[in-house]
Amino acid sequence: MNRRRQLAIALMLITSTIILNWSYPDITPLGERFFQWIGLPVWSQSTSGLNYFGITSMLLLFAGAFTLRTSLQRHARKAALLALILPFWLPPQLVTAYQSVWAKGIYALEFVKNESSCNYKKVEDQVTGTCSLTFINHSGQDIRFTASIHAQQQYPAFLESLDILGDQTLTVPPKQKKTIDVDFAKISADDRTSANGWFSGLNLTVKSGEQERNL
């Protein structure tokens, strides 16, 4: 196989990795949606265990980087290293640029997951607490929206069937990063709910009019 054909294959594999891992406007990457569409499991055990999509994505990326290295005569190692970094660095940069220039409404909203969390306490069957949610508005206008938390396996039991944030309207000013504290009160008779606790790694659904995104 000549070097030009190897280079074309390498670029195709690397580009495919970037496309499959694209996760805007929703949090679910395109590759995971493709797996679900063709009936392939994403995880080995429902929502945990081995991530088949992640393994496939990494194999494509390493194959692309290796093929790129063998196709080049100069700067092969640097190009291969760049190929390994690019799929993780480039998509967030492109999303931020799009949100800052063209996106409107909740499509210009970024949810800072690693700076968001909830704490709660339970007295008898009454659960009260506060969620601190951090957002960045990349647009030049106020964004008003409602938010609900996706129940996940590691979350407290009272989240499984309850919208913790209700219909509270949240507002983020233009071109600002803002942490919003949202109080909640829910009924939970489930004995599995501990007396108090804290959880993070939140997945949200935000809505504004007819617009809806999973973050």
N, C-alpha and C positions, 0 to 999 in steps of 0.2 A: 504494500500500500504506500503510495507516495505521500510526501509531507503535506501537500496542499489538501488532500482528501482527509488526512488525519486531523489537520487544523479545523476543517469544516465539521467533522464529527465531534471534536472537542467543544467547539463553540455551540453546537446544537445541544450537547449534553448539559453544558453549563447553563445555557439559556433555558432549557427545559426545567432544570432545578429551580431557577429563579421564578419561573412562571408557576410551577407546582406549589411553591411555598408562598405565593402571593396571598395576603390575607386582608385586603381592603376591598370593599367597605366593611366586610364582616370579619370576625376573628378567625373563622374556620378557613384554613388554606384551601386553595383551589384543588390541590392534590387530594385532600381528604374528601372533598365533595365528589371528585371523580371516582374515588374508591367506592363511596357509598352509592353513586349512580350506577356503577357496573356490578354492584352486589358484593364487593370484596370487603372484608372486615378491616377496620382501621387499627383496632387493638386485638390482642390475643385473648383478652378476657373482658369483653364488653367495653368498659371505659378505662381499663388498667392493663398492666402487663407489658408485653412487647408492642411497640408502635410500628406496625408493618409499613405504614406510609413513611415514617421517619427513617426507617432502615432503607427503604427503596430510594428515598431522596438522597441519603448519604452515599449510597452505592453509585448513583448517577453522578453525583458531584465528584467523588474520588476517581471514577472512571474518566470523567471529563478532564480533571486536572492531570491525571497520568497521561492521557492521550495528547493533551496540550503540550506537556513537557517533552514527549517524544517527537512531536511535530516541529519543534523549534530548534534551531541551531545556536541561537544567541539568547541569553537571558531566560533560559528555559525554567530554572528554579524559581526566579522571581515571578514569572508569568504563572507558574503552577500555584505558588503561594497566593498571588492575587486572585486566582480563580477560586481558591478555597474561602477567601474572605468575602469576595464580591456578593455572593447570594445572601449573606447575612447583613452586610452593610448597605447595599444599594436599595433594596425595596423600601426600608423606612425613610431613606432620604427622598426618594421619589414621591412617597405618600405625603410627607411633610411639605414638599414643594407644591404638590397639587392642592393640598388643603389650604395653603397660604395664598395661592393665586386664584384658583378657580372654584373650589368647593364652597357650598353654601349650606346654611342650616346645620343639622347634626352631622352632615358629611365633612364638616370642617372641625369636628370635635375629636379630640384625642383623650382617651381614658388612660391615666397613669396607674396601672394596676399595682405596681410594686410600692406605691405610696398610699394605697387605699386599704381599709380594713373595717371590721365591725366588732364591737364588743357588746356583751349582753349579760343580764342577770335574770334569774328566775325565782319568783316567790310564789309558792303553790303552783297554780297553772297559768300565771301571768308572766310573760316574758317582756322585758323592756331593755332598751339599749340604744346605741348610737352607731351609725355608719359614717365614717369619714371617707369621702370620695373625692379624688383629685382629678381635675380635667384641665385640658389646655384648649382654648378657643383660638384657632389659627386664622379665623376670618375677621373682617372689619365690622361685624355686627354682633349684637347680643344674641346668644343662643338660649332659647327656653325649651325645656323638654321634661319628660318624666322618665324615670328609670326603675327597672325591676331586676332583681338578682336571680340568676339561674341557679337552681338547686343542684348541688353536686354531691358526690358520694361522701366527701370529707366534711360537708357542712352539717350543722346541727339539724336534728330531725324536724324542727318546727318550720324549716325552710322548704320542706318537700312539697307542700301544698298551699303555701301562703306567700303572697306578694309582700315582702317586707317593707317596701317603700310606699306602697299604695299609690295614690294619685297626686303626690306632692310635686309641684312644678319647681324645677331647678333652673337657675340662670347663671351663665358664665359670660362675663363682659368680653368685648372684643380684644384680641391680641393679648390675652392674659391667661395665667395659670392660677387656678382657684381650687381650694379645698373646701368642700361643702359638708357640713355636719348635719346629718339627717336623723332625727329621733324616731323611734318606732315602738309600738306596743302591740303584742300579739298574745293570743291564747294558745297554750300548748299543754295538753294533758299527757303527753308522751313521757314516760318515765326515763327514756333514753337521753333526754335533754338534761345536761348537767346544770348545777345551781348557778354557775357563771362561766363565762368563756370568751374567747376571742378567735376570729378567723379572718383569713385574707385570701389572696388569689381569686378575687371576685370576677365573675363573668356577668356582664350587664346586658340588658336589652334597653335601648333608649328610643323614645318615640317623641315625635313632634308633628302633629297633624297626621298626614298620611305617610310620613317618612318613618322608617324603622331600621335600626342597625343593632347587630349583636357585637359587643365589644369585650 
